[in-house]
Amino acid sequence: MIRKYKASTFSEAFQRIKEDVGPDAVILNQQELPNSKNPNEKVEVTITLDDIAETPTPHKTGKDTQSLGTYNHKGTKAGDLRHTIKHDKVVQDRLAIHMEDMLTEIKKLREEFAATRIDFLEGVRVVRSGIPKEFRFIAEILHRNGLPAQTVQDLLAEVMLLCPVDSREETHIKEQMKKVLANRISIASRPRLRKGRPITQMFIGPAGAGKSGIITKLAGRATLTGNPNVAIVTTDCCRMGALEQMEAFATAADVTLEAINSPEGVPEVFERLRDKSLVLIDTAGRSLKNEEYEEEISAFYEAIRPDEMHLVLPLNMRDRDLEKAVEIYSGLKANRIVFTKQDESCEPGALLWLPLKFEIPLSYIGNGQGPDNIVSAEKEIIAEWLLK
């Protein structure tokens, strides 16, 4: 009796033979089926159960940890007479073919795994291949600076159109990429001073993001540029040392400081500040997903109704944490993003992709510990950072 087994690999075929027949099969032939259109029928193994020289073992079902029985051309079981295998060229050839197939499959799997791992670590296949060699250096820069794979691909596609084959020098490609980046960076409009009512800017964000530092830098910059009518309002009255630090700054910079313990105190305080041109509002930082904090911020927002609600985030925070923070704080009316610690970040890509993803523009960027280490968000400056 002759049977033929078709499978995707020889290993799969041998396993099916072992489960169906057991170790009593005599392998007559095994071959690949290169013209098969069925992915499950890439190889064929032909066996027989006839002319076996010894009594067959009982039929077995299920998985068997023993290896498939191999027979020589006389029907003698090789497992029982192992010393004869080396003299039997037919068996040796079959074993060699089988082992070669197994090694080929293992090698292929290892190569596929290695390629997948590299793609995962690099984040984008286009960084390594699939683009003209002249553009690979710029792709590497963008990827190294933390831009997502799809964003890199989109940027490259646009720059390639701007750089014909005869103008693909590195300098020209970089100049065009800077322009493309600048066009995509989302920047908030500048606040305009007005008579009769101060501009109010409220700053919220997780603990340690640098809200107080940004506020003192903005207040200091305003006074140095000829605007003495600046005031700071802090609602961070419970954190140890927070109010004292702000009082010390206000005294040194000759800036008005008001503290508010609850939303009920807002009308009285802002009545005293009605002649100011700019009011910067500091808030306490809390860990994410703090319901009491969210309620507190919402209550102060409703009482103050600030012109601008700035979400302050450190640029060296992980991408997923940045996304999570924006998801939470966008529900608290945040309509501007301020990044701190730009000087400490190795991957400034969030300056581009985060505002675009959540449709919240950038307002300010803190780039150092000094009192003057703050800049208003500028497209050209950010584009330069992304290409360093």
JOGICOR-V193724 format. One record per residue. N is the residue number from 1. RES is the residue in one small letter. SS is DSSP state (A for helix, B for strand, O for the rest). PHI is phi in radians with two decimals (* if undefined). OMEGA is omega in radians with two decimals (none if undefined). Layout:
BEGIN
n-><N;N>
res-><RES;RES>
ss-><SS;SS>
phi-><PHI;PHI>
omega-><OMEGA;OMEGA>
END
This chain:
BEGIN
n-><1;2;3;4;5;6;7;8;9;10;11;12;13;14;15;16;17;18;19;20;21;22;23;24;25;26;27;28;29;30;31;32;33;34;35;36;37;38;39;40;41;42;43;44;45;46;47;48;49;50;51;52;53;54;55;56;57;58;59;60;61;62;63;64;65;66;67;68;69;70;71;72;73;74;75;76;77;78;79;80;81;82;83;84;85;86;87;88;89;90;91;92;93;94;95;96;97;98;99;100;101;102;103;104;105;106;107;108;109;110;111;112;113;114;115;116;117;118;119;120;121;122;123;124;125;126;127;128;129;130;131;132;133;134;135;136;137;138;139;140;141;142;143;144;145;146;147;148;149;150;151;152;153;154;155;156;157;158;159;160;161;162;163;164;165;166;167;168;169;170;171;172;173;174;175;176;177;178;179;180;181;182;183;184;185;186;187;188;189;190;191;192;193;194;195;196;197;198;199;200;201;202;203;204;205;206;207;208;209;210;211;212;213;214;215;216;217;218;219;220;221;222;223;224;225;226;227;228;229;230;231;232;233;234;235;236;237;238;239;240;241;242;243;244;245;246;247;248;249;250;251;252;253;254;255;256;257;258;259;260;261;262;263;264;265;266;267;268;269;270;271;272;273;274;275;276;277;278;279;280;281;282;283;284;285;286;287;288;289;290;291;292;293;294;295;296;297;298;299;300;301;302;303;304;305;306;307;308;309;310;311;312;313;314;315;316;317;318;319;320;321;322;323;324;325;326;327;328;329;330;331;332;333;334;335;336;337;338;339;340;341;342;343;344;345;346;347;348;349;350;351;352;353;354;355;356;357;358;359;360;361;362;363;364;365;366;367;368;369;370;371;372;373;374;375;376;377;378;379;380;381;382;383;384;385;386;387;388>
res-><m;i;r;k;y;k;a;s;t;f;s;e;a;f;q;r;i;k;e;d;v;g;p;d;a;v;i;l;n;q;q;e;l;p;n;s;k;n;p;n;e;k;v;e;v;t;i;t;l;d;d;i;a;e;t;p;t;p;h;k;t;g;k;d;t;q;s;l;g;t;y;n;h;k;g;t;k;a;g;d;l;r;h;t;i;k;h;d;k;v;v;q;d;r;l;a;i;h;m;e;d;m;l;t;e;i;k;k;l;r;e;e;f;a;a;t;r;i;d;f;l;e;g;v;r;v;v;r;s;g;i;p;k;e;f;r;f;i;a;e;i;l;h;r;n;g;l;p;a;q;t;v;q;d;l;l;a;e;v;m;l;l;c;p;v;d;s;r;e;e;t;h;i;k;e;q;m;k;k;v;l;a;n;r;i;s;i;a;s;r;p;r;l;r;k;g;r;p;i;t;q;m;f;i;g;p;a;g;a;g;k;s;g;i;i;t;k;l;a;g;r;a;t;l;t;g;n;p;n;v;a;i;v;t;t;d;c;c;r;m;g;a;l;e;q;m;e;a;f;a;t;a;a;d;v;t;l;e;a;i;n;s;p;e;g;v;p;e;v;f;e;r;l;r;d;k;s;l;v;l;i;d;t;a;g;r;s;l;k;n;e;e;y;e;e;e;i;s;a;f;y;e;a;i;r;p;d;e;m;h;l;v;l;p;l;n;m;r;d;r;d;l;e;k;a;v;e;i;y;s;g;l;k;a;n;r;i;v;f;t;k;q;d;e;s;c;e;p;g;a;l;l;w;l;p;l;k;f;e;i;p;l;s;y;i;g;n;g;q;g;p;d;n;i;v;s;a;e;k;e;i;i;a;e;w;l;l;k>
ss-><O;B;B;B;B;B;B;O;O;A;A;A;A;A;A;A;A;A;A;A;O;O;O;O;O;B;B;B;B;B;B;B;O;O;O;O;O;O;O;O;O;O;B;B;B;B;B;B;O;O;O;O;O;O;O;O;O;O;O;O;O;O;O;O;O;O;O;O;O;O;B;O;O;O;O;O;B;O;O;O;O;A;A;A;A;A;A;O;A;A;A;A;A;A;A;A;A;A;A;A;A;A;A;A;A;A;A;A;A;A;A;A;A;A;A;A;A;A;A;A;A;A;O;O;A;A;A;O;O;O;O;O;A;A;A;A;A;A;A;A;A;A;A;A;O;O;O;O;A;A;A;A;A;A;A;A;A;A;A;A;A;A;O;O;A;A;A;O;O;A;A;A;A;A;A;A;A;A;A;A;A;A;A;A;O;O;B;O;O;O;O;O;O;O;O;O;O;O;B;B;B;B;B;B;O;B;O;O;O;O;A;A;A;A;A;A;A;A;A;A;A;A;A;A;O;O;O;O;O;B;B;B;B;B;O;O;O;O;O;O;O;A;A;A;A;A;A;A;A;A;A;A;A;O;O;B;B;B;B;O;O;O;A;A;A;A;A;A;A;A;A;A;O;O;O;O;O;B;B;B;B;B;O;O;O;B;O;O;O;O;A;A;A;A;A;A;A;A;A;A;A;A;A;A;O;O;O;B;B;B;B;B;B;B;O;O;O;O;A;A;A;A;A;A;A;A;A;A;A;A;A;A;O;O;O;B;B;B;B;B;O;A;A;A;O;O;O;O;O;A;A;A;A;A;A;A;A;A;O;O;O;B;B;B;B;B;O;O;O;O;O;O;O;B;B;B;O;O;A;A;A;A;A;A;A;A;O;O>
phi-><*;-1.94;-2.26;-2.12;-2.08;-1.95;-2.72;-1.36;-2.44;-1.12;-1.04;-1.14;-1.11;-1.09;-1.13;-1.13;-1.10;-1.09;-1.24;-1.40;-1.97;1.56;-1.40;-1.68;-1.42;-1.87;-1.41;-1.56;-2.83;-2.49;-2.65;-1.47;-2.08;-1.13;-1.63;-1.24;-1.58;-1.59;-1.11;-1.58;-2.33;-1.67;-2.37;-2.42;-2.13;-1.85;-2.26;-2.48;-1.94;-1.51;1.04;-1.38;-1.40;-2.31;-1.10;-1.14;-1.38;-0.99;-1.07;-2.00;-2.13;1.39;-1.44;-2.20;-1.39;-1.31;-1.35;-1.16;-1.13;-2.06;-2.13;-1.51;-1.20;-1.64;1.51;-1.47;-1.25;-1.20;-1.10;-1.54;-2.22;-1.10;-1.20;-1.54;-1.08;-1.14;-1.69;-1.86;-1.14;-1.09;-1.14;-1.06;-1.10;-1.14;-1.11;-1.11;-1.11;-1.08;-1.15;-1.11;-1.10;-1.11;-1.13;-1.10;-1.13;-1.11;-1.07;-1.10;-1.10;-1.13;-1.14;-1.13;-1.13;-1.08;-1.13;-1.10;-1.12;-1.11;-1.07;-1.16;-1.18;-1.42;1.46;-2.78;-1.15;-1.14;-1.12;-1.71;-2.74;1.51;-2.27;-0.99;-1.07;-1.13;-1.76;-1.18;-1.12;-1.27;-1.12;-1.10;-1.10;-1.09;-1.14;-1.09;-1.53;1.57;-1.45;-1.10;-1.00;-1.13;-1.13;-1.05;-1.08;-1.11;-1.12;-1.09;-1.05;-1.22;-1.21;-1.06;-1.18;-1.52;-2.17;-1.04;-0.99;-1.49;-2.42;-2.02;-1.25;-1.01;-1.09;-1.16;-1.07;-1.15;-1.10;-1.17;-1.13;-1.05;-1.14;-1.10;-1.05;-1.03;-1.18;-1.65;-1.21;-1.66;-2.07;-1.35;-1.18;-1.29;-1.22;-1.98;-1.15;-2.52;-1.56;1.54;-2.75;-1.31;-1.32;-1.96;-2.09;-1.84;-2.10;-2.22;2.72;-1.16;-1.05;1.45;-1.25;1.88;-1.12;-1.08;-1.09;-1.10;-1.13;-1.14;-1.16;-1.16;-1.13;-1.12;-1.13;-1.11;-1.19;-1.23;-1.69;1.65;-2.10;-1.36;-1.52;-1.99;-2.36;-2.03;-2.04;-2.03;-1.83;-1.59;-1.80;-1.81;-1.19;-1.03;1.46;-1.14;-1.18;-1.11;-1.13;-1.20;-1.12;-1.11;-1.14;-1.04;-1.15;-1.16;-1.62;0.99;-2.01;-1.16;-2.22;-2.21;-1.99;-2.17;-1.52;-2.68;-1.03;-1.12;-1.51;-1.10;-1.00;-1.11;-1.14;-1.28;-1.16;-1.25;-1.80;-1.17;-1.56;-1.36;-1.70;-2.50;-2.13;-1.82;-1.92;-1.64;-2.27;-1.27;-1.65;-2.37;-1.21;-1.13;1.13;-1.76;-1.12;-1.10;-1.13;-1.05;-1.16;-1.14;-1.10;-1.08;-1.16;-1.14;-1.08;-1.12;-1.34;-1.57;0.92;-1.13;-1.23;-2.36;-2.05;-1.71;-1.62;-1.74;-2.38;-1.38;-1.20;-1.54;-1.35;-1.09;-0.98;-1.14;-1.20;-1.09;-1.05;-1.08;-1.10;-1.14;-1.01;-1.32;-1.36;-1.14;-1.27;-1.80;1.29;-1.07;-2.24;-2.53;-2.08;-1.99;-1.82;-1.95;1.04;-1.07;-1.24;-1.77;-1.70;-1.61;-2.28;-1.42;-1.00;-1.10;-1.04;-1.72;-1.34;-1.18;-1.05;-1.20;-1.12;-1.79;0.97;-2.18;-1.30;-1.47;-2.08;-2.34;-2.40;-1.57;-2.25;2.85;-1.56;-1.20;-1.10;-1.80;-1.50;-2.63;-2.32;-1.23;-1.04;-2.19;-1.04;-1.16;-1.13;-1.14;-1.04;-1.11;-1.05;-1.24;-1.88;-1.40>
omega-><-3.12;3.10;3.08;3.14;3.08;-3.11;3.14;3.11;3.07;3.12;3.13;3.12;3.14;3.13;3.12;3.11;-3.13;-3.13;-3.08;-2.96;-3.05;-3.05;-3.09;-3.12;3.01;-3.11;-3.14;-3.08;3.01;-3.05;3.04;3.13;-3.03;-3.09;-3.12;3.10;3.12;-3.11;3.13;-3.13;-3.13;3.12;3.13;3.10;3.14;-3.13;3.01;3.06;-3.08;3.03;3.07;-3.01;-3.14;-3.06;-3.12;3.05;3.14;3.12;-3.11;3.07;-3.14;-3.09;-3.12;-3.11;3.10;3.13;-3.11;3.14;3.14;-3.06;3.05;-3.03;3.10;-3.13;3.13;-3.08;-3.06;3.14;-3.12;-3.10;-3.05;-3.10;3.13;-3.04;-3.08;3.11;-3.07;-3.06;-3.13;-3.14;3.14;3.14;-3.13;3.11;-3.13;3.12;-3.13;-3.13;3.13;3.11;-3.14;3.14;3.10;3.13;3.14;3.13;3.14;3.12;3.14;3.13;3.12;3.13;-3.14;3.14;3.12;-3.13;3.13;3.13;-3.13;-3.10;-3.13;3.07;-3.09;3.13;-3.08;3.10;-3.07;-3.05;3.07;3.08;3.09;-3.04;-3.13;-3.06;-3.05;-3.12;-3.11;3.07;3.12;-3.14;-3.12;3.14;-3.14;-3.14;2.96;3.09;-3.13;-3.07;-3.09;3.11;3.11;-3.14;3.14;3.14;3.14;-3.13;-3.13;-3.11;3.11;3.11;-3.11;-3.09;3.08;-3.08;-3.07;3.13;-3.09;3.02;-3.07;-3.13;-3.13;3.12;-3.14;3.11;3.14;3.11;3.10;3.12;-3.14;3.10;-3.11;3.14;-3.08;-3.09;-3.07;-3.08;3.10;3.08;-3.13;3.08;3.14;3.13;-3.10;-3.12;3.02;-3.13;-3.12;2.95;-3.13;3.11;-3.12;-3.06;3.14;3.12;-3.11;3.12;3.10;-3.11;3.12;-3.11;-3.11;3.12;3.12;-3.10;3.13;3.11;3.12;3.12;3.12;3.13;-3.13;-3.12;-3.14;-3.13;3.00;3.10;-3.10;-3.06;-3.12;3.09;3.06;3.03;3.13;3.01;-3.13;-3.04;-3.06;-3.10;-3.06;3.08;-3.07;-3.11;-3.14;3.12;3.14;3.10;3.13;3.12;-3.09;3.12;-3.11;-3.08;-3.10;3.14;3.12;3.12;3.06;3.09;3.13;-3.12;-3.10;3.13;-3.13;-3.11;-3.06;-3.07;-3.12;-3.12;-3.09;3.01;3.12;-3.06;-3.01;3.12;3.12;3.11;-3.11;3.10;3.14;-3.01;3.12;3.10;3.12;3.07;3.10;3.05;-3.12;3.12;3.08;-3.02;3.13;3.13;3.14;3.12;3.13;3.13;3.14;-3.13;3.10;3.13;-3.12;-3.12;-3.07;-3.04;-3.08;3.08;-3.11;3.12;-3.04;3.04;-3.08;-3.11;3.05;-3.08;3.13;3.04;3.13;-3.07;-3.09;3.11;3.07;3.12;-3.13;3.14;-3.13;3.11;-3.11;-3.02;3.06;3.05;3.11;3.03;3.11;3.14;3.04;3.04;3.04;3.07;3.01;3.05;3.07;-3.12;-3.12;-3.07;3.07;-3.11;-3.09;-3.07;-3.14;3.07;3.12;-2.93;-3.08;3.09;3.14;-3.09;-3.07;3.11;3.06;-3.03;3.09;3.08;-3.11;3.11;3.06;-3.05;3.09;-3.10;-3.09;-3.11;-3.14;-3.13;3.06;3.11;2.95;-3.09;3.12;-3.08;-3.08;-3.14;-3.14;3.11;3.10;3.10;-3.09;-3.12;3.11;none>
END
